[in-house]
Amino acid sequence: MLTTEPQRVIVAIQDDIAREALLNNLAADGHDPKGASSLGHARSHLKQQADILIVDLGADTVHLIDTIRGGLHPTVEPWLPIIAGSRSSDLFQPVRLLERGC
């Protein structure tokens, strides 16, 4: 089923080039993307309702996800769909993200 309303997507990615490319693609597809380059900026955007979060904030990624999944962010439902990427050299980072429901 296709939706007629644009999806509100928070793109919280540290890498400027990757973030801008994703923002441009989502906007071209008719979504309403908001970009964030830091944990604080992502939290600010999450004060408004979001339909999905795409995140790769390095070490802050797990912290943000734990805050959301733990119900500690007052304006975000704990089951918000989250797509998490990782440019970390830590081989266990993807496992940590999966354990947190990403």
C-alpha positions in Angstrom: 0.0 0.0 0.0 1.4 3.4 -1.0 1.1 6.3 1.3 0.0 9.7 0.0 1.7 11.7 2.8 5.4 12.3 2.7 7.3 10.3 5.3 9.2 12.4 7.9 12.7 11.0 7.9 15.5 12.0 10.3 18.9 11.4 8.6 21.4 11.6 11.5 24.7 10.9 9.8 28.1 12.4 10.7 29.5 12.2 7.2 28.4 15.4 5.4 28.6 13.9 1.9 26.7 10.7 2.8 24.1 12.7 4.7 23.5 15.2 1.9 23.3 12.5 -0.8 20.7 10.6 1.3 18.7 13.8 2.0 18.6 14.7 -1.7 17.5 11.2 -2.7 14.7 11.1 0.0 13.5 14.5 -1.0 13.5 13.5 -4.7 11.3 10.5 -3.7 8.8 12.8 -2.1 9.7 12.3 1.5 10.3 15.1 4.1 13.9 14.5 5.3 15.6 16.4 8.0 19.4 16.2 8.4 21.4 16.0 11.6 25.2 15.8 12.0 25.4 15.3 15.7 23.6 13.7 18.6 22.3 17.0 19.9 21.0 18.0 16.4 19.3 14.6 16.1 17.6 14.9 19.4 16.4 18.4 18.4 14.8 17.0 15.2 13.2 14.1 17.2 11.2 16.6 19.2 8.9 16.7 16.2 7.2 13.5 15.1 9.3 11.3 12.8 8.3 8.3 10.9 11.8 6.7 10.6 15.3 7.4 11.8 18.4 6.7 9.7 21.5 7.0 11.9 25.2 6.7 11.8 26.7 9.0 14.5 29.7 6.9 15.4 29.9 6.2 19.1 26.7 8.2 19.7 24.6 5.8 17.6 24.2 3.2 20.3 23.5 5.9 22.9 20.7 7.5 20.8 19.2 4.1 20.0 19.3 3.1 23.7 17.5 6.3 24.6 14.8 5.8 22.1 14.3 2.0 22.7 14.3 2.6 26.5 11.5 5.1 26.2 13.7 7.8 27.6 13.0 10.3 24.8 9.7 12.0 25.6 8.5 12.7 22.1 9.6 9.4 20.4 7.8 6.1 20.5 10.2 3.3 21.5 9.2 1.3 18.4 10.2 4.0 15.9 11.7 2.3 12.9 15.5 2.8 12.9 18.0 2.0 10.2 21.5 2.1 11.6 24.7 2.2 9.7 28.2 1.8 11.0 31.5 3.0 9.6 33.2 1.7 12.8 36.1 -0.7 12.6 34.7 -2.5 15.6 33.5 -5.9 14.3 30.9 -6.2 17.0 29.2 -2.8 16.3 26.6 -4.4 13.8 25.8 -7.0 16.4 25.1 -4.3 19.0 22.9 -2.5 16.6 20.9 -5.6 15.8 20.5 -6.3 19.5 18.9 -2.9 19.9 16.3 -3.6 17.2 17.9 -1.9 14.1 
